């Protein structure tokens, strides 16, 4: 199978052409990605859902992350990238249903199996109001180990260091391909590393979005 290719950019997002995933991360080209946080309201409370990355992932295995996210392949638009929500979580959504939360830039440096990588991404960030019960999700087995849910106000306190951990309820992939209930103590340091203010600012945006 041919390796996935990305549209690549300079730091000002001027197009440079395309490159393979390996080249993009080896040479540190800027590329685009899609982030979507699933949220729901219960009376006056707003909840957010987040995923647990599978242990077999090349980068940040077993870390908590955005509910659904993915790179844009060469030629794709953000409207095309909405497919990530259904692929990872089994939730069908139209791009018009998403609530824009802005743009995020990140630069990550690390190693995968001893090979250095530079991940420079510009991400369009969205929210999707999703009242679907957790037990109705269909997790993509190779990508998502579990999905948990928490009150956004408590998540703000977690990321700002006011709480050492949160006890969160969720669902995890089970051996028979279904879902089982899961409970975990969640800590801020267990999320994929990003700018310290990133997660708290996202939680505030989710709290305030309609």
N, C-alpha and C positions, 0 to 999 in steps of 0.2 A: 504494500500500500504506500502511495506517495505521501511524503511528509507534508503536514499542513503548512500553508504559506500565509503570511500576514502582510498587509500594507504597512510600510514603515515610514517614519517621519523623523525630521530633525527636532530639536528642542522647541522650535517655534511652530511645530506641526506642519511644516512644509513637506509635501510628499517627496519621498526618495525612491519609490518603487516598491518592490516586494522582496521578501526574504523568507527562507524556511524558518520554522519554529526554532531549530537548533542555532541557525545563524543569528536570528533576532536576539536570542538570549546570550549567545556567546559574545556578540559584538556590542550589545547594549543599545540596539535601536529602539526608539520610541514606537509604540504601537497602541492600538485602542482595545478597550475591553468594556464589557457590559456588567453592571452590578444591579441587582434587584433585591430589596429587602421586603419580605412579606410581613404584613401587619394586620391587626384586626382591633376593633374597638368593642369593649364590653362595658356598657353604661359610660362612666366617666374615665375609664382606664383604657390605655392603649398598650397593646402587646406587640412584641416583635419576635420573629422566628429566625433562627440561625442554624446553620448546618455544622455537623462534625465531619471533617474530611476523612476519607478512608485511610487506613493505615498503609495501604499500598501506593499512595500518591508520591510522586517524585519530590515535590516540594511541600513542606509543612504537613506531613502526614499526622493525623490525629489531632490537628488543631481545629478550633472553631473558626467559622468563616461566614461570609455573606450568605444569605439564604440561597441565592442562585446567581452564578456569575460565569463569565467565559470570555475568551478572546474573540475578536472579530476576525474571521478568515478574510483573505484577500478578496476585495470586491464586495464584501458584506456591509450593510448599513446597520444602525442601531435598531431599525424596524425589523431587520432579519434576526438580530440577536435575541429577540424576545423568545425564540425557540428554546433558549437555555432553561427557562422556567419549567416548561413541560418536560424537557429531557431529564432534568435533574430531580424534579419534584412531582411530575405527573399533573401539573396544574396548567390547563389551557388558558392563555390570556392573549388579548389583543394589545398591540402597542398603545392604542388610544386609551386604554384603561390605566396605564402607568402614570404615576405622579412624579415629575422630574424633581430631583433633589440637588441638582448641580453636577459639578465635575470634580474629580479627584485625580491628583497626580501622585505616583509613587515611584521610588527607586529602591530596589532591593538587590543586595549582593549576597551570594552564598555559593554552596556547592551541591551538586547532585551526583552521587556515586563518585565523588572525588573530582568531578569536573566543575570548574567555576562557572557561575552564571551571573548575568546582570539583567535584571528585569525592570525595564522602564515603561510604565503604562500610563496612559491617560484614560480614565474611566468615566463614562456617563452613568450617574447614579440615579436609581428610580426606587419608588415604593409601589407596592401593589396591595390594595386592600383585599384580604382573602379570608372570608369567614369559614372556609372549609375546615372541618375538624382534622386534627393532626392524623388521626387514624385513617383518613381517606387519602393521604398522600401516597404517591408511588415513587419510592426513592430509587435513583439510578445506582445500582449495586456497586459498580466499579468506581463511583465518584463520591457518594454520600453514605456515610455510616449511620447517621442519625440526624434528626431535626429536633431542636429544643425551642421552648417558648419562655419569655420572661416579660414582666412589666417594664416599659421603657424608662419609667422614673427610677426604678431600682437599677436598671442597666446604666443610667447616667451616673448614679452614685458608685456603682462598681468601677466604671472606667475613670472616675475622678478620685478613686482611692478611698472613698468613704466607707465602702463595704469590702471585706476581704474576699467574699465569695457569695454566690447566690445558689440556692437549691432550685433547680429547674426541672420541669417535667417535659417529656418529649416522647418520641417514638424512634426505635432503632430497627435496622434490618435484621431479620431473624434467619436462621439456617434454612428454613423452608421457603424462603423468598417472600414471606409476609412481613408484618410489622409487630413488634412487641413494645409494651410500655417501658419507658426508661426514666430514671431519676439520677441526676448527677449534680455534684457541687461544682459550679462553674466559676473560674477565676479569670480576671482580665488578662493575665500573662499567658493564658492558654489560647488566646485568639491569634490569628495570623498577624505578625508584627506589622504595624503601620504607624504613621505619625500619632503621638499620644492623644492629640485632640480629635483625631478622625472619628473614632467610635462614639465619643460623647456628642460630637456635633451631629452625627447621623441620628443618634437617638433623639436629640432635641427636634430635629427636622421631622422625624416620624411622629413625635408627640404632637407637633403643631400642624401636620398636614391633614386635610379633610378626609 
